[in-house]
């Protein structure tokens, strides 16, 4: 299985769990950002209303850095509305 297919499968498997975390408003497969720049590394992206420092979140609300071998990224997006 290629990396994109694996990332999509894992995102689908964990989306409901990730969406229950505080502030998460969306999940997708995308590219990891490092120091504000997009890399070519596929990841599971969790969009949040506002990024909150890890030490201010309950452990259960932290997005894990890796899920089944696929890295994650947390991107501040503000709120989202379905069209």
PDB file with one MODEL, atoms N, CA, C and O in Angstrom:
MODEL        1
ATOM      1  N   UNK A   1       0.857  -1.175   0.000  1.00  0.00           N
ATOM      2  CA  UNK A   1       0.000   0.000   0.000  1.00  0.00           C
ATOM      3  C   UNK A   1       0.903   1.237   0.000  1.00  0.00           C
ATOM      4  O   UNK A   1       1.847   1.316   0.786  1.00  0.00           O
ATOM      5  N   UNK A   2       0.616   2.195  -0.873  1.00  0.00           N
ATOM      6  CA  UNK A   2       1.431   3.407  -0.911  1.00  0.00           C
ATOM      7  C   UNK A   2       1.101   4.314   0.281  1.00  0.00           C
ATOM      8  O   UNK A   2       0.096   4.122   0.966  1.00  0.00           O
ATOM      9  N   UNK A   3       1.956   5.290   0.508  1.00  0.00           N
ATOM     10  CA  UNK A   3       1.827   6.158   1.687  1.00  0.00           C
ATOM     11  C   UNK A   3       0.520   6.948   1.681  1.00  0.00           C
ATOM     12  O   UNK A   3      -0.112   7.098   2.726  1.00  0.00           O
ATOM     13  N   UNK A   4       0.107   7.452   0.521  1.00  0.00           N
ATOM     14  CA  UNK A   4      -1.137   8.231   0.454  1.00  0.00           C
ATOM     15  C   UNK A   4      -2.330   7.357   0.823  1.00  0.00           C
ATOM     16  O   UNK A   4      -3.176   7.770   1.617  1.00  0.00           O
ATOM     17  N   UNK A   5      -2.407   6.175   0.267  1.00  0.00           N
ATOM     18  CA  UNK A   5      -3.519   5.270   0.584  1.00  0.00           C
ATOM     19  C   UNK A   5      -3.522   4.908   2.068  1.00  0.00           C
ATOM     20  O   UNK A   5      -4.577   4.864   2.702  1.00  0.00           O
ATOM     21  N   UNK A   6      -2.332   4.650   2.617  1.00  0.00           N
ATOM     22  CA  UNK A   6      -2.223   4.312   4.046  1.00  0.00           C
ATOM     23  C   UNK A   6      -2.681   5.492   4.900  1.00  0.00           C
ATOM     24  O   UNK A   6      -3.421   5.300   5.865  1.00  0.00           O
ATOM     25  N   UNK A   7      -2.253   6.709   4.559  1.00  0.00           N
ATOM     26  CA  UNK A   7      -2.642   7.896   5.327  1.00  0.00           C
ATOM     27  C   UNK A   7      -4.149   8.103   5.277  1.00  0.00           C
ATOM     28  O   UNK A   7      -4.759   8.431   6.295  1.00  0.00           O
ATOM     29  N   UNK A   8      -4.758   7.918   4.113  1.00  0.00           N
ATOM     30  CA  UNK A   8      -6.215   8.088   3.981  1.00  0.00           C
ATOM     31  C   UNK A   8      -6.955   7.049   4.824  1.00  0.00           C
ATOM     32  O   UNK A   8      -7.943   7.367   5.486  1.00  0.00           O
ATOM     33  N   UNK A   9      -6.475   5.817   4.794  1.00  0.00           N
ATOM     34  CA  UNK A   9      -7.117   4.746   5.565  1.00  0.00           C
ATOM     35  C   UNK A   9      -7.028   5.029   7.064  1.00  0.00           C
ATOM     36  O   UNK A   9      -8.003   4.845   7.792  1.00  0.00           O
ATOM     37  N   UNK A  10      -5.867   5.472   7.519  1.00  0.00           N
ATOM     38  CA  UNK A  10      -5.678   5.751   8.945  1.00  0.00           C
ATOM     39  C   UNK A  10      -6.487   6.976   9.367  1.00  0.00           C
ATOM     40  O   UNK A  10      -7.070   6.987  10.451  1.00  0.00           O
ATOM     41  N   UNK A  11      -6.529   8.007   8.521  1.00  0.00           N
ATOM     42  CA  UNK A  11      -7.348   9.188   8.848  1.00  0.00           C
ATOM     43  C   UNK A  11      -8.800   8.788   9.022  1.00  0.00           C
ATOM     44  O   UNK A  11      -9.452   9.199   9.983  1.00  0.00           O
ATOM     45  N   UNK A  12      -9.305   7.994   8.102  1.00  0.00           N
ATOM     46  CA  UNK A  12     -10.702   7.556   8.196  1.00  0.00           C
ATOM     47  C   UNK A  12     -10.943   6.756   9.475  1.00  0.00           C
ATOM     48  O   UNK A  12     -11.968   6.924  10.136  1.00  0.00           O
ATOM     49  N   UNK A  13     -10.001   5.892   9.814  1.00  0.00           N
ATOM     50  CA  UNK A  13     -10.127   5.040  11.001  1.00  0.00           C
ATOM     51  C   UNK A  13     -10.167   5.862  12.293  1.00  0.00           C
ATOM     52  O   UNK A  13     -10.902   5.519  13.219  1.00  0.00           O
ATOM     53  N   UNK A  14      -9.379   6.949  12.363  1.00  0.00           N
ATOM     54  CA  UNK A  14      -9.233   7.712  13.607  1.00  0.00           C
ATOM     55  C   UNK A  14      -9.978   9.055  13.607  1.00  0.00           C
ATOM     56  O   UNK A  14      -9.925   9.776  14.603  1.00  0.00           O
ATOM     57  N   UNK A  15     -10.660   9.401  12.531  1.00  0.00           N
ATOM     58  CA  UNK A  15     -11.281  10.730  12.437  1.00  0.00           C
ATOM     59  C   UNK A  15     -12.246  11.023  13.584  1.00  0.00           C
ATOM     60  O   UNK A  15     -12.196  12.109  14.161  1.00  0.00           O
ATOM     61  N   UNK A  16     -13.112  10.089  13.921  1.00  0.00           N
ATOM     62  CA  UNK A  16     -14.084  10.340  15.004  1.00  0.00           C
ATOM     63  C   UNK A  16     -13.379  10.602  16.333  1.00  0.00           C
ATOM     64  O   UNK A  16     -13.806  11.458  17.108  1.00  0.00           O
ATOM     65  N   UNK A  17     -12.308   9.868  16.593  1.00  0.00           N
ATOM     66  CA  UNK A  17     -11.549  10.064  17.838  1.00  0.00           C
ATOM     67  C   UNK A  17     -10.893  11.438  17.830  1.00  0.00           C
ATOM     68  O   UNK A  17     -10.952  12.158  18.826  1.00  0.00           O
ATOM     69  N   UNK A  18     -10.274  11.806  16.721  1.00  0.00           N
ATOM     70  CA  UNK A  18      -9.584  13.099  16.626  1.00  0.00           C
ATOM     71  C   UNK A  18     -10.577  14.259  16.724  1.00  0.00           C
ATOM     72  O   UNK A  18     -10.275  15.284  17.336  1.00  0.00           O
ATOM     73  N   UNK A  19     -11.762  14.099  16.124  1.00  0.00           N
ATOM     74  CA  UNK A  19     -12.755  15.179  16.135  1.00  0.00           C
ATOM     75  C   UNK A  19     -13.329  15.429  17.533  1.00  0.00           C
ATOM     76  O   UNK A  19     -13.901  16.491  17.778  1.00  0.00           O
ATOM     77  N   UNK A  20     -13.187  14.483  18.439  1.00  0.00           N
ATOM     78  CA  UNK A  20     -13.665  14.677  19.822  1.00  0.00           C
ATOM     79  C   UNK A  20     -12.666  15.459  20.677  1.00  0.00           C
ATOM     80  O   UNK A  20     -12.987  15.860  21.796  1.00  0.00           O
ATOM     81  N   UNK A  21     -11.480  15.671  20.164  1.00  0.00           N
ATOM     82  CA  UNK A  21     -10.468  16.400  20.934  1.00  0.00           C
ATOM     83  C   UNK A  21     -10.800  17.895  20.934  1.00  0.00           C
ATOM     84  O   UNK A  21     -11.319  18.430  19.954  1.00  0.00           O
ATOM     85  N   UNK A  22     -10.495  18.542  22.033  1.00  0.00           N
ATOM     86  CA  UNK A  22     -10.839  19.947  22.235  1.00  0.00           C
ATOM     87  C   UNK A  22     -10.303  20.833  21.107  1.00  0.00           C
ATOM     88  O   UNK A  22      -9.104  20.850  20.829  1.00  0.00           O
ATOM     89  N   UNK A  23     -11.214  21.565  20.465  1.00  0.00           N
ATOM     90  CA  UNK A  23     -10.837  22.548  19.456  1.00  0.00           C
ATOM     91  C   UNK A  23     -10.690  22.015  18.043  1.00  0.00           C
ATOM     92  O   UNK A  23     -10.587  22.806  17.105  1.00  0.00           O
ATOM     93  N   UNK A  24     -10.676  20.686  17.856  1.00  0.00           N
ATOM     94  CA  UNK A  24     -10.499  20.130  16.508  1.00  0.00           C
ATOM     95  C   UNK A  24     -11.793  20.314  15.723  1.00  0.00           C
ATOM     96  O   UNK A  24     -12.868  19.919  16.175  1.00  0.00           O
ATOM     97  N   UNK A  25     -11.678  20.920  14.539  1.00  0.00           N
ATOM     98  CA  UNK A  25     -12.850  21.183  13.700  1.00  0.00           C
ATOM     99  C   UNK A  25     -12.778  20.465  12.356  1.00  0.00           C
ATOM    100  O   UNK A  25     -13.723  20.535  11.570  1.00  0.00           O
ATOM    101  N   UNK A  26     -11.678  19.780  12.082  1.00  0.00           N
ATOM    102  CA  UNK A  26     -11.565  19.059  10.826  1.00  0.00           C
ATOM    103  C   UNK A  26     -10.315  18.208  10.778  1.00  0.00           C
ATOM    104  O   UNK A  26      -9.336  18.474  11.476  1.00  0.00           O
ATOM    105  N   UNK A  27     -10.363  17.172   9.937  1.00  0.00           N
ATOM    106  CA  UNK A  27      -9.214  16.284   9.723  1.00  0.00           C
ATOM    107  C   UNK A  27      -9.078  16.022   8.232  1.00  0.00           C
ATOM    108  O   UNK A  27     -10.073  15.933   7.514  1.00  0.00           O
ATOM    109  N   UNK A  28      -7.847  15.901   7.778  1.00  0.00           N
ATOM    110  CA  UNK A  28      -7.586  15.644   6.363  1.00  0.00           C
ATOM    111  C   UNK A  28      -6.207  15.013   6.227  1.00  0.00           C
ATOM    112  O   UNK A  28      -5.437  14.944   7.185  1.00  0.00           O
ATOM    113  N   UNK A  29      -5.917  14.559   5.026  1.00  0.00           N
ATOM    114  CA  UNK A  29      -4.559  14.138   4.693  1.00  0.00           C
ATOM    115  C   UNK A  29      -3.927  15.301   3.950  1.00  0.00           C
ATOM    116  O   UNK A  29      -4.519  15.845   3.018  1.00  0.00           O
ATOM    117  N   UNK A  30      -2.733  15.679   4.359  1.00  0.00           N
ATOM    118  CA  UNK A  30      -2.050  16.808   3.730  1.00  0.00           C
ATOM    119  C   UNK A  30      -0.553  16.680   3.917  1.00  0.00           C
ATOM    120  O   UNK A  30      -0.023  15.584   4.100  1.00  0.00           O
ATOM    121  N   UNK A  31       0.113  17.807   3.868  1.00  0.00           N
ATOM    122  CA  UNK A  31       1.566  17.819   4.020  1.00  0.00           C
ATOM    123  C   UNK A  31       1.950  18.528   5.302  1.00  0.00           C
ATOM    124  O   UNK A  31       1.385  19.563   5.654  1.00  0.00           O
ATOM    125  N   UNK A  32       2.911  17.956   5.986  1.00  0.00           N
ATOM    126  CA  UNK A  32       3.393  18.492   7.265  1.00  0.00           C
ATOM    127  C   UNK A  32       4.036  19.856   7.061  1.00  0.00           C
ATOM    128  O   UNK A  32       4.734  20.084   6.073  1.00  0.00           O
ATOM    129  N   UNK A  33       3.798  20.747   7.995  1.00  0.00           N
ATOM    130  CA  UNK A  33       4.421  22.072   8.004  1.00  0.00           C
ATOM    131  C   UNK A  33       5.481  22.109   9.099  1.00  0.00           C
ATOM    132  O   UNK A  33       5.246  21.652  10.218  1.00  0.00           O
ATOM    133  N   UNK A  34       6.625  22.644   8.776  1.00  0.00           N
ATOM    134  CA  UNK A  34       7.706  22.821   9.744  1.00  0.00           C
ATOM    135  C   UNK A  34       8.147  24.267   9.649  1.00  0.00           C
ATOM    136  O   UNK A  34       8.499  24.746   8.571  1.00  0.00           O
ATOM    137  N   UNK A  35       8.130  24.964  10.775  1.00  0.00           N
ATOM    138  CA  UNK A  35       8.499  26.382  10.832  1.00  0.00           C
ATOM    139  C   UNK A  35       7.693  27.188   9.811  1.00  0.00           C
ATOM    140  O   UNK A  35       8.219  28.087   9.155  1.00  0.00           O
ATOM    141  N   UNK A  36       6.391  26.845   9.689  1.00  0.00           N
ATOM    142  CA  UNK A  36       5.506  27.595   8.802  1.00  0.00           C
ATOM    143  C   UNK A  36       5.630  27.270   7.328  1.00  0.00           C
ATOM    144  O   UNK A  36       4.949  27.884   6.507  1.00  0.00           O
ATOM    145  N   UNK A  37       6.486  26.314   6.967  1.00  0.00           N
ATOM    146  CA  UNK A  37       6.667  25.956   5.560  1.00  0.00           C
ATOM    147  C   UNK A  37       6.220  24.523   5.315  1.00  0.00           C
ATOM    148  O   UNK A  37       6.509  23.616   6.096  1.00  0.00           O
ATOM    149  N   UNK A  38       5.510  24.345   4.214  1.00  0.00           N
ATOM    150  CA  UNK A  38       5.025  23.012   3.852  1.00  0.00           C
ATOM    151  C   UNK A  38       6.188  22.144   3.391  1.00  0.00           C
ATOM    152  O   UNK A  38       7.044  22.584   2.625  1.00  0.00           O
ATOM    153  N   UNK A  39       6.204  20.892   3.875  1.00  0.00           N
ATOM    154  CA  UNK A  39       7.215  19.926   3.462  1.00  0.00           C
ATOM    155  C   UNK A  39       6.567  18.954   2.465  1.00  0.00           C
ATOM    156  O   UNK A  39       5.397  19.109   2.115  1.00  0.00           O
ATOM    157  N   UNK A  40       7.318  17.973   2.020  1.00  0.00           N
ATOM    158  CA  UNK A  40       6.752  16.955   1.137  1.00  0.00           C
ATOM    159  C   UNK A  40       6.375  15.684   1.906  1.00  0.00           C
ATOM    160  O   UNK A  40       6.169  14.631   1.302  1.00  0.00           O
ATOM    161  N   UNK A  41       6.286  15.782   3.232  1.00  0.00           N
ATOM    162  CA  UNK A  41       5.947  14.638   4.079  1.00  0.00           C
ATOM    163  C   UNK A  41       4.436  14.568   4.287  1.00  0.00           C
ATOM    164  O   UNK A  41       3.849  15.474   4.878  1.00  0.00           O
ATOM    165  N   UNK A  42       3.805  13.500   3.803  1.00  0.00           N
ATOM    166  CA  UNK A  42       2.370  13.305   4.018  1.00  0.00           C
ATOM    167  C   UNK A  42       2.083  13.109   5.493  1.00  0.00           C
ATOM    168  O   UNK A  42       2.871  12.506   6.221  1.00  0.00           O
ATOM    169  N   UNK A  43       0.942  13.626   5.922  1.00  0.00           N
ATOM    170  CA  UNK A  43       0.558  13.493   7.321  1.00  0.00           C
ATOM    171  C   UNK A  43      -0.957  13.582   7.439  1.00  0.00           C
ATOM    172  O   UNK A  43      -1.661  13.884   6.476  1.00  0.00           O
ATOM    173  N   UNK A  44      -1.431  13.312   8.640  1.00  0.00           N
ATOM    174  CA  UNK A  44      -2.828  13.545   8.976  1.00  0.00           C
ATOM    175  C   UNK A  44      -2.877  14.924   9.613  1.00  0.00           C
ATOM    176  O   UNK A  44      -2.232  15.167  10.633  1.00  0.00           O
ATOM    177  N   UNK A  45      -3.639  15.819   9.015  1.00  0.00           N
ATOM    178  CA  UNK A  45      -3.747  17.189   9.495  1.00  0.00           C
ATOM    179  C   UNK A  45      -5.003  17.324  10.347  1.00  0.00           C
ATOM    180  O   UNK A  45      -6.094  16.938   9.927  1.00  0.00           O
ATOM    181  N   UNK A  46      -4.840  17.871  11.538  1.00  0.00           N
ATOM    182  CA  UNK A  46      -5.975  18.212  12.395  1.00  0.00           C
ATOM    183  C   UNK A  46      -6.076  19.727  12.418  1.00  0.00           C
ATOM    184  O   UNK A  46      -5.151  20.424  12.835  1.00  0.00           O
ATOM    185  N   UNK A  47      -7.223  20.224  11.960  1.00  0.00           N
ATOM    186  CA  UNK A  47      -7.461  21.668  11.973  1.00  0.00           C
ATOM    187  C   UNK A  47      -8.128  22.035  13.283  1.00  0.00           C
ATOM    188  O   UNK A  47      -9.093  21.393  13.698  1.00  0.00           O
ATOM    189  N   UNK A  48      -7.611  23.074  13.938  1.00  0.00           N
ATOM    190  CA  UNK A  48      -8.162  23.521  15.219  1.00  0.00           C
ATOM    191  C   UNK A  48      -8.580  24.980  15.125  1.00  0.00           C
ATOM    192  O   UNK A  48      -8.052  25.740  14.313  1.00  0.00           O
ATOM    193  N   UNK A  49      -9.531  25.358  15.965  1.00  0.00           N
ATOM    194  CA  UNK A  49      -9.991  26.745  15.998  1.00  0.00           C
ATOM    195  C   UNK A  49      -8.835  27.646  16.395  1.00  0.00           C
ATOM    196  O   UNK A  49      -8.587  28.678  15.773  1.00  0.00           O
ATOM    197  N   UNK A  50      -8.134  27.234  17.443  1.00  0.00           N
ATOM    198  CA  UNK A  50      -6.999  28.011  17.957  1.00  0.00           C
ATOM    199  C   UNK A  50      -5.989  27.041  18.545  1.00  0.00           C
ATOM    200  O   UNK A  50      -6.358  26.131  19.287  1.00  0.00           O
ATOM    201  N   UNK A  51      -4.714  27.230  18.219  1.00  0.00           N
ATOM    202  CA  UNK A  51      -3.676  26.384  18.818  1.00  0.00           C
ATOM    203  C   UNK A  51      -3.500  26.775  20.280  1.00  0.00           C
ATOM    204  O   UNK A  51      -3.375  27.952  20.617  1.00  0.00           O
ATOM    205  N   UNK A  52      -3.494  25.771  21.126  1.00  0.00           N
ATOM    206  CA  UNK A  52      -3.349  25.970  22.568  1.00  0.00           C
ATOM    207  C   UNK A  52      -2.071  25.246  22.989  1.00  0.00           C
ATOM    208  O   UNK A  52      -1.844  24.116  22.556  1.00  0.00           O
ATOM    209  N   UNK A  53      -1.241  25.858  23.811  1.00  0.00           N
ATOM    210  CA  UNK A  53      -0.026  25.170  24.267  1.00  0.00           C
ATOM    211  C   UNK A  53      -0.362  23.814  24.899  1.00  0.00           C
ATOM    212  O   UNK A  53      -1.356  23.674  25.613  1.00  0.00           O
ATOM    213  N   UNK A  54       0.483  22.830  24.622  1.00  0.00           N
ATOM    214  CA  UNK A  54       0.244  21.468  25.113  1.00  0.00           C
ATOM    215  C   UNK A  54       0.052  21.407  26.616  1.00  0.00           C
ATOM    216  O   UNK A  54      -0.755  20.615  27.104  1.00  0.00           O
ATOM    217  N   UNK A  55       0.781  22.232  27.360  1.00  0.00           N
ATOM    218  CA  UNK A  55       0.678  22.178  28.822  1.00  0.00           C
ATOM    219  C   UNK A  55      -0.646  22.725  29.343  1.00  0.00           C
ATOM    220  O   UNK A  55      -0.928  22.622  30.536  1.00  0.00           O
ATOM    221  N   UNK A  56      -1.470  23.312  28.452  1.00  0.00           N
ATOM    222  CA  UNK A  56      -2.780  23.820  28.852  1.00  0.00           C
ATOM    223  C   UNK A  56      -3.917  22.888  28.410  1.00  0.00           C
ATOM    224  O   UNK A  56      -5.091  23.202  28.607  1.00  0.00           O
ATOM    225  N   UNK A  57      -3.569  21.758  27.822  1.00  0.00           N
ATOM    226  CA  UNK A  57      -4.572  20.787  27.384  1.00  0.00           C
ATOM    227  C   UNK A  57      -4.527  19.553  28.269  1.00  0.00           C
ATOM    228  O   UNK A  57      -3.471  19.187  28.786  1.00  0.00           O
ATOM    229  N   UNK A  58      -5.675  18.914  28.441  1.00  0.00           N
ATOM    230  CA  UNK A  58      -5.713  17.621  29.108  1.00  0.00           C
ATOM    231  C   UNK A  58      -5.018  16.614  28.196  1.00  0.00           C
ATOM    232  O   UNK A  58      -5.046  16.757  26.974  1.00  0.00           O
ATOM    233  N   UNK A  59      -4.407  15.616  28.776  1.00  0.00           N
ATOM    234  CA  UNK A  59      -3.684  14.615  27.995  1.00  0.00           C
ATOM    235  C   UNK A  59      -4.571  13.993  26.908  1.00  0.00           C
ATOM    236  O   UNK A  59      -4.099  13.706  25.808  1.00  0.00           O
ATOM    237  N   UNK A  60      -5.840  13.788  27.216  1.00  0.00           N
ATOM    238  CA  UNK A  60      -6.771  13.191  26.258  1.00  0.00           C
ATOM    239  C   UNK A  60      -7.088  14.079  25.076  1.00  0.00           C
ATOM    240  O   UNK A  60      -7.607  13.595  24.070  1.00  0.00           O
ATOM    241  N   UNK A  61      -6.791  15.370  25.167  1.00  0.00           N
ATOM    242  CA  UNK A  61      -7.057  16.302  24.076  1.00  0.00           C
ATOM    243  C   UNK A  61      -5.849  16.548  23.181  1.00  0.00           C
ATOM    244  O   UNK A  61      -5.950  17.272  22.191  1.00  0.00           O
ATOM    245  N   UNK A  62      -4.701  15.950  23.522  1.00  0.00           N
ATOM    246  CA  UNK A  62      -3.514  16.111  22.685  1.00  0.00           C
ATOM    247  C   UNK A  62      -3.628  15.245  21.440  1.00  0.00           C
ATOM    248  O   UNK A  62      -4.029  14.084  21.523  1.00  0.00           O
ATOM    249  N   UNK A  63      -3.279  15.801  20.292  1.00  0.00           N
ATOM    250  CA  UNK A  63      -3.200  15.026  19.059  1.00  0.00           C
ATOM    251  C   UNK A  63      -1.855  14.315  19.088  1.00  0.00           C
ATOM    252  O   UNK A  63      -0.819  14.964  19.229  1.00  0.00           O
ATOM    253  N   UNK A  64      -1.853  12.992  18.957  1.00  0.00           N
ATOM    254  CA  UNK A  64      -0.568  12.280  19.006  1.00  0.00           C
ATOM    255  C   UNK A  64       0.328  12.690  17.841  1.00  0.00           C
ATOM    256  O   UNK A  64      -0.179  12.989  16.760  1.00  0.00           O
ATOM    257  N   UNK A  65       1.636  12.711  18.030  1.00  0.00           N
ATOM    258  CA  UNK A  65       2.542  13.134  16.948  1.00  0.00           C
ATOM    259  C   UNK A  65       2.576  12.159  15.775  1.00  0.00           C
ATOM    260  O   UNK A  65       2.901  12.545  14.652  1.00  0.00           O
ATOM    261  N   UNK A  66       2.239  10.892  16.036  1.00  0.00           N
ATOM    262  CA  UNK A  66       2.238   9.856  15.000  1.00  0.00           C
ATOM    263  C   UNK A  66       1.086   8.905  15.293  1.00  0.00           C
ATOM    264  O   UNK A  66       0.845   8.546  16.446  1.00  0.00           O
ATOM    265  N   UNK A  67       0.375   8.497  14.238  1.00  0.00           N
ATOM    266  CA  UNK A  67      -0.694   7.506  14.376  1.00  0.00           C
ATOM    267  C   UNK A  67      -0.399   6.380  13.389  1.00  0.00           C
ATOM    268  O   UNK A  67      -0.383   6.596  12.177  1.00  0.00           O
ATOM    269  N   UNK A  68      -0.171   5.201  13.904  1.00  0.00           N
ATOM    270  CA  UNK A  68       0.132   4.018  13.085  1.00  0.00           C
ATOM    271  C   UNK A  68       1.198   4.313  12.021  1.00  0.00           C
ATOM    272  O   UNK A  68       1.067   3.902  10.868  1.00  0.00           O
ATOM    273  N   UNK A  69       2.238   5.020  12.419  1.00  0.00           N
ATOM    274  CA  UNK A  69       3.357   5.289  11.527  1.00  0.00           C
ATOM    275  C   UNK A  69       3.208   6.507  10.636  1.00  0.00           C
ATOM    276  O   UNK A  69       4.143   6.857   9.916  1.00  0.00           O
ATOM    277  N   UNK A  70       2.047   7.166  10.667  1.00  0.00           N
ATOM    278  CA  UNK A  70       1.818   8.375   9.870  1.00  0.00           C
ATOM    279  C   UNK A  70       1.904   9.580  10.806  1.00  0.00           C
ATOM    280  O   UNK A  70       1.200   9.620  11.815  1.00  0.00           O
ATOM    281  N   UNK A  71       2.759  10.569  10.490  1.00  0.00           N
ATOM    282  CA  UNK A  71       2.858  11.752  11.350  1.00  0.00           C
ATOM    283  C   UNK A  71       1.571  12.578  11.302  1.00  0.00           C
ATOM    284  O   UNK A  71       0.770  12.461  10.375  1.00  0.00           O
ATOM    285  N   UNK A  72       1.401  13.401  12.310  1.00  0.00           N
ATOM    286  CA  UNK A  72       0.263  14.315  12.345  1.00  0.00           C
ATOM    287  C   UNK A  72       0.771  15.751  12.349  1.00  0.00           C
ATOM    288  O   UNK A  72       1.944  16.013  12.615  1.00  0.00           O
ATOM    289  N   UNK A  73      -0.130  16.665  12.052  1.00  0.00           N
ATOM    290  CA  UNK A  73       0.180  18.093  12.121  1.00  0.00           C
ATOM    291  C   UNK A  73      -1.075  18.789  12.618  1.00  0.00           C
ATOM    292  O   UNK A  73      -2.183  18.391  12.257  1.00  0.00           O
ATOM    293  N   UNK A  74      -0.925  19.806  13.428  1.00  0.00           N
ATOM    294  CA  UNK A  74      -2.049  20.587  13.929  1.00  0.00           C
ATOM    295  C   UNK A  74      -1.937  21.983  13.325  1.00  0.00           C
ATOM    296  O   UNK A  74      -0.933  22.672  13.507  1.00  0.00           O
ATOM    297  N   UNK A  75      -2.977  22.387  12.608  1.00  0.00           N
ATOM    298  CA  UNK A  75      -2.988  23.665  11.909  1.00  0.00           C
ATOM    299  C   UNK A  75      -4.132  24.522  12.458  1.00  0.00           C
ATOM    300  O   UNK A  75      -5.272  24.064  12.540  1.00  0.00           O
ATOM    301  N   UNK A  76      -3.826  25.752  12.827  1.00  0.00           N
ATOM    302  CA  UNK A  76      -4.865  26.673  13.285  1.00  0.00           C
ATOM    303  C   UNK A  76      -5.618  27.197  12.081  1.00  0.00           C
ATOM    304  O   UNK A  76      -5.024  27.776  11.172  1.00  0.00           O
ATOM    305  N   UNK A  77      -6.939  26.993  12.075  1.00  0.00           N
ATOM    306  CA  UNK A  77      -7.748  27.411  10.927  1.00  0.00           C
ATOM    307  C   UNK A  77      -8.897  28.331  11.313  1.00  0.00           C
ATOM    308  O   UNK A  77      -9.553  28.897  10.439  1.00  0.00           O
ATOM    309  N   UNK A  78      -9.148  28.488  12.603  1.00  0.00           N
ATOM    310  CA  UNK A  78     -10.364  29.187  13.007  1.00  0.00           C
ATOM    311  C   UNK A  78     -11.529  28.236  12.879  1.00  0.00           C
ATOM    312  O   UNK A  78     -11.323  27.032  12.728  1.00  0.00           O
ATOM    313  N   UNK A  79     -12.743  28.739  12.934  1.00  0.00           N
ATOM    314  CA  UNK A  79     -13.923  27.900  12.810  1.00  0.00           C
ATOM    315  C   UNK A  79     -14.168  27.506  11.360  1.00  0.00           C
ATOM    316  O   UNK A  79     -13.636  28.131  10.442  1.00  0.00           O
ATOM    317  N   UNK A  80     -14.968  26.478  11.159  1.00  0.00           N
ATOM    318  CA  UNK A  80     -15.343  26.020   9.828  1.00  0.00           C
ATOM    319  C   UNK A  80     -16.845  25.855   9.769  1.00  0.00           C
ATOM    320  O   UNK A  80     -17.480  25.513  10.767  1.00  0.00           O
ATOM    321  N   UNK A  81     -17.418  26.098   8.591  1.00  0.00           N
ATOM    322  CA  UNK A  81     -18.854  25.896   8.369  1.00  0.00           C
ATOM    323  C   UNK A  81     -19.043  25.028   7.140  1.00  0.00           C
ATOM    324  O   UNK A  81     -18.327  25.168   6.149  1.00  0.00           O
ATOM    325  N   UNK A  82     -20.009  24.136   7.216  1.00  0.00           N
ATOM    326  CA  UNK A  82     -20.368  23.345   6.040  1.00  0.00           C
ATOM    327  C   UNK A  82     -21.137  24.234   5.076  1.00  0.00           C
ATOM    328  O   UNK A  82     -21.972  25.039   5.490  1.00  0.00           O
ATOM    329  N   UNK A  83     -20.858  24.087   3.814  1.00  0.00           N
ATOM    330  CA  UNK A  83     -21.566  24.880   2.803  1.00  0.00           C
ATOM    331  C   UNK A  83     -22.775  24.144   2.285  1.00  0.00           C
ATOM    332  O   UNK A  83     -23.492  24.660   1.428  1.00  0.00           O
TER     333      UNK A  83
ENDMDL
END
